[in-house]
């Protein structure tokens, strides 16, 4: 399912990429390893909040994955 809002779609894809990077690990465990509050991580995953650049960089660095979605066609 995609969002009608192109910016919302980026946030949705980011959350999906984050979910894939976390895999089957408990969110609390991942948050603890990254030095984050688990409620923030859960809020990003369910789309209640959009992460700022600091949080995006922290997640990508800590998980060792590129999470930011590419542009369509790239």
C-alpha positions in Angstrom: 0.0 0.0 0.0 1.4 3.4 -0.9 0.5 6.9 0.4 -1.1 9.5 -1.8 1.2 12.1 -0.2 4.7 11.8 -1.8 6.4 12.9 1.5 4.2 10.5 3.4 5.2 7.7 1.0 8.9 8.4 1.8 8.1 8.1 5.5 6.2 4.8 4.9 9.1 3.4 2.9 11.6 4.5 5.5 9.5 2.7 8.2 9.4 -0.5 6.1 13.1 -0.4 5.5 13.6 0.1 9.3 11.3 -2.8 10.0 13.3 -5.0 7.6 16.6 -3.9 9.2 15.3 -4.8 12.7 14.0 -8.2 11.5 12.8 -10.5 14.2 14.7 -8.7 17.0 12.6 -7.1 19.8 12.2 -3.4 19.4 13.3 -2.8 23.0 16.5 -4.6 22.4 17.3 -2.7 19.2 16.5 0.6 20.9 18.7 -0.2 23.9 21.6 -1.1 21.5 21.1 2.2 19.7 20.8 4.3 22.9 17.2 5.3 22.0 13.9 5.2 23.8 11.9 2.2 22.5 8.7 4.3 22.3 10.4 6.6 19.8 11.4 3.6 17.7 7.9 2.1 17.8 6.4 5.5 16.9 8.5 5.7 13.8 7.6 2.1 12.8 3.9 2.7 13.1 4.1 6.1 11.4 3.1 8.3 14.4 6.2 10.4 14.0 8.7 11.1 11.3 12.3 10.9 12.4 14.6 13.9 12.2 18.0 13.7 10.4 19.9 13.0 13.6 17.6 10.0 14.3 17.9 8.7 10.7 21.7 8.9 10.8 21.7 7.2 14.2 19.5 4.4 12.9 21.5 3.8 9.7 24.8 3.9 11.6 23.6 1.6 14.4 21.9 -0.9 12.1 24.6 -0.8 9.4 21.9 -0.3 6.7 20.8 2.4 4.3 17.2 3.1 5.4 16.4 6.2 3.4 14.4 5.1 0.3 15.7 6.0 -3.2 13.8 8.1 -5.6 11.4 6.2 -7.9 13.3 5.1 -11.0 16.7 5.4 -9.4 
